[in-house]
Amino acid sequence: MKLFEVLFVAMGCAAATSPMRAAPLEIDPRQSKIEVAVSCTMDSFVGHLERFQSTIEWDPSAPLPAKADVSFDFGDLKTGNNDRDLAMLKWLRYETYPTASFHLTTWTQTGGTNIAQGQLIIHGVTTVVQIPVALTRDQTARGIFGEVVIDCRDFKLPRIRKALLLTVNPKLRVKFQLIGRMVSPQ
């Protein structure tokens, strides 16, 4: 035995010689999605992210991810209407604030619900959000499912009103499912 192993065994810490490490979760883009539902006076629609980046790490023995960072470019958020997409980018001041990101800071539990708490950055403003999350797992696969309502005014974005008739609800519903497989840590 190596010297440090002898010391760990002597101190009753034999299990500490091979600690589990968080492993990356490789997201499957075909099964994963992030959507934004918007309600308006005359119309409602859902925007779909064509692409997003994520770094999620999960200790295979732990019930919750140890790390989660998700980001995207607003240019990849598509509503199915090019004029609406261009108006959205103008409203967001896309040239100055092209991206949004979420950084997990902690987990809490309310009843049987897991709550992911983290920092959401949109339009250059950081806000703490709490997201109820459902998790699935088997030997190598993991799923993270959640939905949260965000208020655009919290990110210093103006309320949208046109011609005194059309009003966009400033509260947007963000729904996501991130499905992937565990990758062995290097």
N, C-alpha and C positions, 0 to 999 in steps of 0.2 A: 504494500500500500504506500501511496505517496504521503508525505508528511502532513499536508493539509487534510487528507482523508482521515489519517490517524487522529488528528486534533478534533475533527468534527465528530468522529465516532466516540472519542473519549468524552466529549461534551454532550453526547446524546443527540447529535444533530446529523446523523448519517444521511437523512433524506436531503439535506441541504447541499450535498455534493453534486446533485444533478437537478437543479431547479428547472421548472417548466418555464418556457419563454412564450410570450405572446407571439402568435403566428399571423402573418398577413392573410386577410380575406381577399381572394381574387374575385372581384365582382363580375358576374355574367351579364353583359350588356343586353342580351336578348331577353332575359327574364327580369331585369331591373328597370325601374322607371321612377322619374320624379315629375309630378304634374302640379300645375297651379290653376285652381278654379277661381274664376272672376265672375262676380254678379254685377249686372248693369240694369238700369231702368228698362231699356228696350231689348237687351240681349245679354246672354251669359255665354261664357266660353271657357274652354280648358286649354292651357298652354302646356306643351310637352317638351321636355328637354331632350334634344337629340344626342347630346354628349354631356358628360360630367366627369370629374376626377374625384377619386376617393382613396383615402388611406385608412384602412380599418384593420386593427390588430386585435386578436382574440386568443387568450390563453385557453388551450384545449380543455383544461379542467375547470374553467370559470364559467359561470352562467351568463355573464355580460361582457361585451367588448371592452378591452382595456383602453383603446384609442379609436377615435373616429373623427376624421376630417373629410369634409365634402366641399367641393367648390365647382363653380360653373361659370361660363361666359354667357351673358344675357343674349348675345347674338345667336346662341344655340337654343333659345326658348322660342318655340314656334306655335302659333295659334291656328294655323290654317288660312290666315288672311294676311297677305304681305303688307297691305296698307296699315293694318292694325299693328303688325309687328314693328314696322318702321316708326309709328306713332309711339309705341311703347318704349322703343330705344331712345327717342327724343325726350320723352317724359323722364326716363331714368338718367338722362345726361350721360349716355353710353360712352361718349368720347372720354369723359373724365372718370366714370365709375363703371367699367365694363364687366366686373365680376361680382359674384356673391359667394360667401363661404360660411360654413358652419364648423365650429371646433368644439368637440365634446370636452366638458370640464369635470363632470361628475355624474353619478347615478344616484337616484333616490327611489324609494318605493312608497306608493300610496295604496294601501290595501294590497291587492295582488298585482297592481300595475307598476311596471318599470317606467321611470321618468328619466329621460336623457336631458340633462341640463347642459347648456353650452352657449357659446357666443355666436350670434348670427350677424354677419357684416353685409350690409346692403347700402349702396349710395354713400359709402365712406363712414357710415354710422354703425357702431357696435351695440347690440342689444342682447341681453340675456334672455334666452327662451327656454321653456320647459316643454318637452315633447313626450306624450305618452307613446310607448313603443312596445310592440309585440315581437317576440323573438322565437325563432324555430332553430333547431339544431339536430344533426345526426352525426355520424362518425366524421365526415369531412365537409358536409354542407351546412351553411348557416343562412338564415333569413332575418332581415330587420325590416319591420313594417311600422309605419307611423303616419300621423296626420296632425297638423297644427294650423291654427289660424294666426296669421300675422297682420298687423295693422300698418299699412304703408306710412302713415303719419308718424309712427315711431322712428322711421328712418328719414325723416325730414323730406318726404316726397309730398308734393301738392295733391290735393284731392282733385279728381277729374270731373269737370262739369262742362257740358257743351249745349249751347242753344237753350238753356234753362230747362230742357227736357231730359237730356241724357245725363245721368249721374252714375259714376262707377263707385261701388261700395269699396271703401278703403281697406276693408278686411278681406284678405285673400286666404283661401284654404290650400295649403300645401300638403300633398299626399305623396308618400314614397314607399317603394319596396326595393330593398337592396338584397339581392340573392347571389350567393357565391360559394366558393369552396375554399377550404383552408389549404394553405400552402405551407409546407414544412419550413420552419425557420432555418436560416443558413448558419 
